[in-house]
Amino acid sequence: MNLSDFEKTNYSGLYVSKVAHPTFGKKYIARFQHERKRYVKVLGYTKKDNLTKKSALNLMQKFKDSIVIQEKKEKIEVKPNNDNICDNEKLEKLQEENKFLKSLLGDFETLDSEVIKDGVQKLYDAEELKQYQIELIKLQNYLENENKRMIILFEGRDASGKGGAIRRITRYMNNKHYRVVALGKPTETQKNQWFLQRYIEHFPTGGEIVLFDRSWYNRAMVEPIFGFCTEEEYEIFMEDVVNFEQDLVRQGMVLIKLYFSVSKDEQKRRFDRRINDPLRQWKFSEVDMQAQDLWTEFSDKKYEMLRRTNSRSAPWHIVRSDDKHKARLEAVKIILNSIDYDGRNYALDFQPNEKINISVQKELMQMRKSQNY
């Protein structure tokens, strides 16, 4: 077989004969180099084997794959047999996996099928979220390299899932370049300062992310309901906060405002779980005890907050949070979509879930129809 009798096709490594055989038609061959070795294989004829260019290309690819697989087999190093070491490593790995499963499922012997199903679903959820957590690391690196600053506000009623979302978002981040801020009651000195001053003290420097677990929007909801501020102080805040946030954005701050919207029924279910679970009782506070009774009051303040403080430069992102995993995933997507960072994996789905990521207008309309949000 003389290569001069063949001509290249527009596919690398695939050749076809210049002259057709009167009976068999044109001949296809594969010719390529791999690992410094040259390979040539006759693939077949257009008439005899009913071979088209597309089918010849598929045969060539299979031939290439078989060579790669064979070379990998030849390169496998035979390690000395050490069953004890191998068994110990397997045992340790199984023990780690069992420990993780037990943390999700609890006591296997007392579980019903629904609990097991829920535990397995958590494994799938964690795996799905991990792909986006990798993207968060890329975003964090981008902010550091570009010396950009980011603030993320987490707002919502008690038991709406803010804390769990923050933990998932920061789980794999570099803790040198992010901070979680959850401020307590203001001191006497802070009470006599400009209201926003104690928050500004925690603002990020270049390359840093600050996540506020509740923020200056305490003044829009919690404080007026429990009498921690006057009506005048409330109105001053509501009138000034939009301009304050616009100034932040104008000066280069990336500001993301997330509101986790939990339904009344789901909040009650989570409160009941906190009360009855010794591991969660520490989460239940005096404010939580009144949250259900004051649901309407909180709804009124929430409505006004979303209506008056939603702006083009600093919009609210409403995250329906009855389903914790979907809410966390959507919150991560909102953060990732807020900035065009390097190395984005476009194979992932960054489109918002319209059932979870709700516009402010839709949330306000829903609140006018129902008191459940």
Long-range contacts (C-beta under 8 A, 24 or more apart in sequence): 1-29, 1-40, 1-42, 3-31, 9-53, 11-53, 11-57, 11-60, 13-60, 13-64, 14-53, 14-56, 14-57, 14-60, 16-53, 16-56, 20-46, 21-45, 21-47, 23-47, 23-48, 24-48, 28-53, 28-56, 28-59, 30-59, 30-60, 30-63, 30-64, 32-60, 32-64, 34-64, 34-67, 34-68, 34-71, 35-71, 39-63, 39-67, 122-325, 125-325, 128-325, 128-329, 129-168, 129-325, 129-328, 129-329, 129-332, 131-345, 131-348, 132-329, 132-332, 132-333, 132-336, 132-348, 133-168, 133-169, 133-171, 133-172, 133-332, 134-172, 134-345, 135-332, 135-336, 135-344, 135-345, 135-348, 136-169, 136-172, 136-173, 136-332, 136-335, 136-336, 137-172, 137-173, 137-174, 138-341, 138-342, 138-343, 138-344, 139-335, 139-336, 139-339, 139-341, 140-173, 140-174, 140-177, 140-178, 140-209, 141-341, 141-342, 142-339, 142-341, 142-342, 142-343, 143-177, 143-207, 143-208, 143-209, 143-254, 143-339, 143-341, 144-177, 144-207, 145-207, 145-342, 146-207, 147-206, 147-207, 148-206, 148-207, 148-252, 148-254, 148-339, 149-203, 149-204, 149-205, 149-206, 149-207, 149-208, 149-252, 149-253, 149-254, 150-204, 150-208, 150-209, 150-210, 150-253, 150-254, 150-255, 150-256, 150-338, 150-339, 151-203, 151-204, 151-209, 151-210, 151-212, 151-248, 151-253, 151-254, 151-255, 151-256, 152-209, 152-210, 152-211, 152-212, 152-256, 152-258, 152-335, 153-212, 153-215, 153-217, 153-255, 153-256, 153-257, 153-258, 154-211, 154-212, 154-213, 154-214, 154-215, 154-258, 154-260, 155-214, 155-215, 155-217, 155-221, 155-257, 155-258, 155-259, 155-260, 156-258, 156-259, 156-260, 156-261, 156-262, 156-321, 157-260, 157-262, 157-267, 157-291, 157-298, 157-302, 158-267, 158-271, 158-285, 158-287, 158-288, 158-291, 159-262, 159-267, 159-270, 159-271, 159-274, 159-283, 159-288, 159-291, 160-260, 160-261, 160-262, 160-267, 160-321, 161-260, 161-262, 161-321, 161-324, 161-327, 161-328, 162-213, 162-214, 162-260, 163-213, 164-324, 164-328, 165-258, 165-260, 165-321, 165-327, 165-328, 165-331, 166-211, 166-213, 168-328, 168-332, 169-211, 169-328, 169-331, 169-332, 169-335, 170-211, 173-209, 177-207, 177-208, 177-209, 178-208, 178-209, 178-210, 178-211, 179-204, 179-208, 179-209, 179-210, 179-211, 180-210, 180-211, 180-213, 181-210, 181-211, 181-212, 181-213, 182-212, 182-213, 182-214, 183-214, 195-219, 195-233, 195-237, 196-244, 203-253, 216-241, 217-241, 217-305, 217-309, 220-301, 220-304, 220-305, 220-309, 221-298, 221-301, 221-302, 221-305, 222-287, 224-301, 225-294, 225-297, 225-298, 225-301, 226-287, 238-304, 238-305, 238-308, 238-309, 241-309, 242-308, 242-309, 242-311, 242-314, 245-309, 245-311, 245-313, 245-314, 246-311, 246-313, 246-314, 248-314, 249-313, 249-314, 250-313, 254-338, 254-339, 255-313, 255-314, 256-317, 256-334, 256-335, 256-338, 257-314, 257-315, 257-316, 257-317, 258-316, 258-317, 258-319, 258-331, 258-334, 259-302, 259-306, 259-316, 259-317, 259-318, 259-319, 260-319, 260-321, 260-327, 260-331, 261-318, 261-319, 261-320, 261-321, 261-358, 261-363, 261-373, 262-321, 262-322, 263-322, 263-372, 263-373, 264-292, 264-295, 264-371, 264-372, 264-373, 265-372, 266-322, 267-291, 267-292, 268-292, 295-371, 296-371, 299-367, 299-371, 299-373, 302-367, 303-364, 303-367, 306-360, 306-363, 306-364, 307-360, 307-364, 310-360, 315-360, 316-360, 317-357, 318-357, 318-358, 318-359, 318-360, 318-362, 318-363, 319-356, 319-357, 319-358, 320-355, 320-356, 320-357, 320-358, 323-356, 326-353, 326-356, 327-356, 329-353, 330-356, 330-357, 333-357
